[in-house]
Amino acid sequence: MAMIENALGGDDEGGEAAVRQVAEPLSRLDQIRARPGGRLTLKIVVGVLGAALVVAGLIMVPFPGPGWLVVFAGLAVLATEFPWAHRLLGFAKRTVTAATGWLKRQNWFVRVVAALLTAALAAAIVWLSLKLTMGVDLIEEARRLLG
């Protein structure tokens, strides 16, 4: 009898949690996972969508815009189905938070140097991207226009 009371949510708090869990409706993703083939289909769709977002975000990183935001959004999508992506997203959040906190604690000179280094890196990536993909050398073009 005590076993039935526990299963039905008697004195045991774990039993109450089990009854509440059964009574709560399944989320949309859980409904998809419950169908035959749904789990595999969901993993494939989430994998393709998340990977596309990550790749698109990485392509956008050197250019002005939301590159890193799109990368993190892609990782968040992947994290809904893949534990490795969940761990990677947590690591990335901790690292960005720590780096941002460190930079905020620095004086203005260190912040300016960090901003200049970031801008130089972005400019180098744009220059290299244009040179390798379109064969345009911005430095030579600037010299030709100015000289």
C-alpha positions in Angstrom: 0.0 0.0 0.0 2.8 2.4 0.8 4.3 1.6 -2.5 1.0 2.7 -4.2 0.8 5.8 -2.1 4.4 6.7 -3.1 3.6 6.1 -6.7 0.5 8.2 -6.5 2.2 11.1 -4.7 1.5 10.1 -1.1 4.0 11.1 1.6 7.1 10.8 -0.7 8.0 14.1 -2.5 9.6 12.0 -5.3 6.2 10.4 -5.9 4.6 13.8 -6.1 7.2 14.8 -8.7 6.5 11.7 -10.7 2.8 12.4 -10.7 3.4 16.0 -11.7 5.7 14.9 -14.5 3.1 12.6 -15.9 0.4 15.2 -15.6 2.4 17.9 -17.4 2.0 18.1 -21.2 4.9 17.1 -23.4 6.9 19.9 -25.0 6.7 20.2 -28.8 10.2 18.7 -29.2 9.3 15.8 -26.9 6.2 15.1 -29.0 8.4 14.9 -32.1 10.9 12.6 -30.3 8.1 10.3 -29.2 7.1 9.5 -32.8 8.7 6.7 -34.7 11.7 8.2 -36.6 11.0 11.5 -34.9 14.2 11.5 -32.8 16.5 10.9 -35.8 14.6 13.4 -38.0 14.8 16.0 -35.3 18.6 15.4 -34.9 19.1 15.8 -38.6 17.1 19.0 -38.9 18.7 20.5 -35.8 22.1 19.5 -37.0 21.7 21.0 -40.5 20.1 24.2 -39.2 22.6 24.7 -36.4 25.6 23.9 -38.6 24.3 26.3 -41.3 24.0 29.1 -38.6 27.5 28.4 -37.2 29.1 28.5 -40.7 27.2 31.6 -41.8 28.1 33.3 -38.5 31.8 32.4 -38.9 31.7 33.8 -42.5 30.2 37.1 -41.1 32.7 37.4 -38.2 35.3 39.6 -40.0 32.6 41.9 -41.4 30.6 44.5 -39.5 27.4 42.8 -38.2 26.2 40.1 -36.0 28.7 37.4 -36.8 29.4 36.1 -33.3 25.7 36.4 -32.4 24.8 34.1 -35.3 27.5 31.7 -34.2 26.2 31.6 -30.7 22.6 31.2 -32.0 23.8 28.2 -34.1 25.4 26.7 -31.0 22.2 27.2 -29.1 20.2 25.4 -31.8 22.7 22.5 -31.8 22.6 22.4 -28.0 19.0 21.4 -28.0 19.9 18.0 -29.4 23.7 17.5 -28.9 25.4 17.4 -25.5 28.8 18.4 -27.0 27.2 21.6 -28.3 25.7 22.3 -24.9 29.1 22.0 -23.3 30.8 24.1 -26.0 28.1 26.8 -25.6 28.6 26.9 -21.9 32.4 27.1 -22.3 32.0 29.9 -24.9 29.7 31.9 -22.6 32.1 31.5 -19.6 35.1 32.5 -21.7 33.4 35.6 -23.2 32.0 36.7 -19.8 35.5 36.3 -18.3 37.2 38.2 -21.1 34.6 41.0 -21.0 34.9 41.3 -17.3 38.7 41.4 -17.5 38.6 44.1 -20.1 36.1 46.2 -18.1 38.5 46.2 -15.1 41.4 47.5 -17.2 42.3 51.2 -17.6 41.5 53.2 -20.7 44.9 52.6 -22.3 44.5 48.8 -22.3 40.9 49.1 -23.6 42.1 51.4 -26.5 45.0 49.0 -27.4 42.5 46.0 -27.3 40.1 47.9 -29.6 43.0 48.8 -32.0 44.2 45.2 -32.1 40.6 44.0 -32.8 40.2 46.5 -35.6 43.6 45.5 -37.1 42.7 41.9 -37.0 39.3 42.5 -38.6 41.0 44.6 -41.3 43.6 41.9 -41.9 40.9 39.3 -42.2 38.9 41.4 -44.7 42.1 42.2 -46.7 43.0 38.5 -46.8 39.5 37.4 -47.7 39.3 39.8 -50.6 42.7 38.9 -51.8 42.2 35.2 -51.8 38.6 35.2 -53.1 38.5 38.0 -55.6 42.1 38.7 -56.2 41.7 42.3 -55.0 44.7 43.7 -53.0 43.3 46.7 -51.1 46.8 48.0 -50.3 47.8 48.0 -54.0 44.5 49.6 -55.0 45.0 52.4 -52.4 48.5 53.0 -53.6 47.3 53.2 -57.2 44.5 55.6 -56.3 46.7 57.8 -54.1 49.8 57.8 -56.3 
